[in-house]
Amino acid sequence: MGRFVSDEDLASHDQKHLNLEWNIAVLIRDAFGIAIGNPDGITYKQSMTAAMKLAPDIFNPSRSLLLRQEESDNARYYREKASLLTKRDGREITPVELIEREIKQEEEILGSDTRLIQKNIDKLIRVKNEFDKREYEENELIIRDAQLGLGLPDFGKGDRFYDFKVSQDRFMRIRMLHPTKADKETGADLLYEHYSHNKRMVRVAAIQYKIWEPPDSLYASQSNVRAQLETLKKVFCDNNLCKVAVGSTSNFYRLPHCAAFLRPTDKLQSKTARLASTGYHLPVCRVATMWKPSQQGKPMLTVEDVRAEAISHQVFDDLFNADKLGSDWIATKDLEQLYQQYKVLDRNDRIIFQCQAVAANPNAA
């Protein structure tokens, strides 16, 4: 991790802050490494993603020294320049403002033979995207997240699902139910399915997305969320997917076998398509106990309340793939019956045949 410290003349205050961030990042990495049974299985980038959620005051992107070191050299240049100009001019100047100004200057002199200028504009746009965010609709984020695969290699795709390779025997399927009849029948927008092809077993996690309302609140009346959570509970919890099966082969050291989650998600997201949307995962059984009245007396959740009970999107991804989170292993034929009952699969569809097809052709497009 010493690669993040580029020189020896950091000011004393900055050095102390850097040491604090570094120690926290190492502790988080070690903790999750122990949780998945592989100390080297969590990258420093993943540990700092978790740190942003667990210690947001310390790991603030605008102040954190470690997070700035994760940016490209060009992004750090514009952040540093913006900070200096803000102090000099007595008004806030953002990196995006500086980059947009340069893009405009370059575009004003574009001509018929200006390949290098266009190349520089393209570079500036890439740097701007490191800072730039825009408001996304819920369905946009669901579609984007479904295709990313938690950073795993592509393994194939089909009608409304995407497959990703976990190991030689296992793959993960992200099944997109939103917006279909199955969405209403199950209460889930996305289904995460982790398959063991040889054992014909599968683990699942059902996710219901909701966008925070300003300022970082989620109301019980918003987008029918309470009814959707009740449906999630009926389909997944009441059908015992949250129970530990007799003779379970899941790892002993893991979180409870919760299979249904609410995912409060930020409306403002990075424009960089390779990044998953930022949000929390909260078991539906916990949501029922967390509603509190707003000033107008309406039941609501706040980001502060959720943060204490939930885990971040990155931590969820890592732990689900490592069999530390989600349902216990169940027979694919049992999941198949459940899916047929709630219109996830048509009556004649078979999960096991799909698994065999993908396993036989790992390079399927």
Secondary structure, 3 states (H helix, E strand, C coil): CHHHCCCCCCCHHHHHHHHHHHHHHHHHHHHHHHHCCCCCCCCHHHHHHHHHHHCCCCCCCCCCHHHHHHCCHHHHHHHHHHHHHHHHHCCCCCHHHHHHHHHHHHHHCCCCCCHHHHHHHHHHHHHHHHHCEEECCHHHHHHHHHHHHHHCCEEEEECCEEEEECCCCEEEEEEECCCCHHHHHHCCCEEEEEEECCCCEEEEEEEEEEECECCCEEECCHHHHHHHHHHHHHHHHCCCCCCCCCCCCCCCCCCCCCCEEEEEECCEEECCCCCCCCEEEEEHHHHCCCCEECCCCCEEEEHHHHHHHCEEHHHHHHHHHCCCCCCCCEEHHHHHHHHHHCCCCCCCCCHHHHHHHHHHCCCCC
